[in-house]
Amino acid sequence: MKKLVVYYSFEGNTKLMAESIAQTVEADILELKLVKESESKGFMRYVWGGKEALMKKKPELLTFDKNPQDYDLLFIGTPVWAWSYAPALSTFFSEVKVAHKKIALFCCHGGGKGKTLKKMEAAITNNQIIGTIDFIDPKKKNREANIEKVKQWAKEIVSKV
């Protein structure tokens, strides 16, 4: 079974979880990277990100080095922006028509996940959602415990498939 971890990370929280998953289940990684990242700093980057998410912007992504269609199981991760997934995922969901895959969703947030995971599920219909999980600021809060938690979750997802 071929496994792929697809993610976007702005501050590194989602990247930490994605890399931990990939290492644990021997999955390939596809990091979604924007052609043009925000130049906003400090608090304004949150204002910018929230606005982009609320307006359902679809920023241009750099070319992928992996084809998600070639994989059986996808782990898809995002930071939470305005109680939803990051705009990079909007682009991914609209450009890559993933269907008939087993999918596990994860998100990282600083305060609340809102309906992020439900919104992700709604964006990728015609797939089987195997599981979901969220993490509160995993780089700063209980880093090692969060890494262990995501590793255990990833193993459970693979065992379900």
SULKANOR-V226234 format. One record per residue. N is the residue number from 0. RES is the residue in one letter. SS is DSSP state (helix for helix, strand for strand, loop for the rest). PHI is phi in whole degrees, -180 to 180 (999 if undefined). NEAR is the number of other ideal C-beta (glycine too) atoms within 8 Angstrom. Layout:
# SULKANOR-V226234
[[N,RES,SS,PHI,NEAR] [N,RES,SS,PHI,NEAR]]
This chain:
# SULKANOR-V226234
[[0,M,loop,999,6] [1,K,loop,-92,8] [2,K,strand,-122,14] [3,L,strand,-136,15] [4,V,strand,-104,16] [5,V,strand,-109,11] [6,Y,strand,-157,16] [7,Y,loop,-125,14] [8,S,loop,-138,14] [9,F,loop,-100,9] [10,E,loop,-113,6] [11,G,loop,104,8] [12,N,helix,-66,13] [13,T,helix,-67,16] [14,K,helix,-61,10] [15,L,helix,-58,14] [16,M,helix,-69,17] [17,A,helix,-62,15] [18,E,helix,-66,10] [19,S,helix,-66,12] [20,I,helix,-63,16] [21,A,helix,-58,13] [22,Q,helix,-64,7] [23,T,helix,-67,10] [24,V,helix,-107,11] [25,E,loop,54,6] [26,A,loop,-105,11] [27,D,strand,-77,10] [28,I,strand,-124,11] [29,L,strand,-126,12] [30,E,strand,-88,9] [31,L,loop,-78,12] [32,K,loop,-123,8] [33,L,strand,-78,10] [34,V,loop,-62,7] [35,K,loop,-132,5] [36,E,loop,-76,4] [37,S,loop,-63,6] [38,E,loop,-99,4] [39,S,loop,-65,9] [40,K,loop,-122,5] [41,G,loop,55,5] [42,F,helix,-61,5] [43,M,helix,-63,8] [44,R,helix,-67,11] [45,Y,helix,-73,7] [46,V,helix,-63,9] [47,W,helix,-59,10] [48,G,helix,-62,15] [49,G,helix,-62,10] [50,K,helix,-62,9] [51,E,helix,-60,11] [52,A,helix,-68,14] [53,L,helix,-63,8] [54,M,loop,-86,6] [55,K,loop,54,7] [56,K,loop,-64,8] [57,K,loop,-126,7] [58,P,loop,-69,11] [59,E,loop,-71,6] [60,L,strand,-104,13] [61,L,loop,-66,6] [62,T,loop,-59,4] [63,F,loop,-76,8] [64,D,loop,-100,4] [65,K,loop,-135,10] [66,N,loop,-105,5] [67,P,helix,-56,13] [68,Q,helix,-65,6] [69,D,helix,-82,7] [70,Y,loop,-115,12] [71,D,loop,-91,8] [72,L,strand,-126,17] [73,L,strand,-117,14] [74,F,strand,-100,19] [75,I,strand,-123,14] [76,G,strand,-130,16] [77,T,strand,-152,16] [78,P,strand,-77,13] [79,V,strand,-92,16] [80,W,strand,-125,11] [81,A,loop,53,10] [82,W,loop,61,8] [83,S,strand,-148,11] [84,Y,strand,-82,13] [85,A,loop,-66,12] [86,P,helix,-54,13] [87,A,helix,-58,13] [88,L,helix,-71,14] [89,S,helix,-59,13] [90,T,helix,-64,13] [91,F,helix,-57,12] [92,F,helix,-63,10] [93,S,helix,-82,6] [94,E,helix,-93,6] [95,V,loop,-111,7] [96,K,loop,-84,3] [97,V,loop,-76,11] [98,A,loop,-146,6] [99,H,loop,61,4] [100,K,loop,-114,12] [101,K,strand,-92,10] [102,I,strand,-133,14] [103,A,strand,-122,16] [104,L,strand,-113,14] [105,F,strand,-143,17] [106,C,strand,-145,16] [107,C,strand,-125,16] [108,H,strand,-151,13] [109,G,loop,-99,5] [110,G,loop,-142,4] [111,G,loop,-166,6] [112,K,loop,-86,10] [113,G,loop,57,8] [114,K,loop,-106,8] [115,T,helix,-53,15] [116,L,helix,-67,11] [117,K,helix,-65,7] [118,K,helix,-66,10] [119,M,helix,-64,14] [120,E,helix,-57,11] [121,A,helix,-65,7] [122,A,helix,-80,10] [123,I,loop,-127,11] [124,T,loop,-66,6] [125,N,loop,67,5] [126,N,loop,-135,11] [127,Q,strand,-105,6] [128,I,strand,-81,9] [129,I,strand,-87,10] [130,G,strand,-179,10] [131,T,strand,-138,9] [132,I,strand,-159,10] [133,D,strand,-134,12] [134,F,strand,-134,14] [135,I,strand,-97,9] [136,D,loop,42,10] [137,P,loop,-64,15] [138,K,loop,-71,8] [139,K,loop,-104,5] [140,K,loop,-111,7] [141,N,loop,56,6] [142,R,helix,-49,10] [143,E,helix,-65,6] [144,A,helix,-65,7] [145,N,helix,-68,13] [146,I,helix,-63,12] [147,E,helix,-64,8] [148,K,helix,-62,10] [149,V,helix,-71,16] [150,K,helix,-64,11] [151,Q,helix,-62,8] [152,W,helix,-61,12] [153,A,helix,-61,14] [154,K,helix,-63,10] [155,E,helix,-64,9] [156,I,helix,-62,14] [157,V,helix,-63,11] [158,S,helix,-67,6] [159,K,helix,-75,7] [160,V,loop,-84,9]]
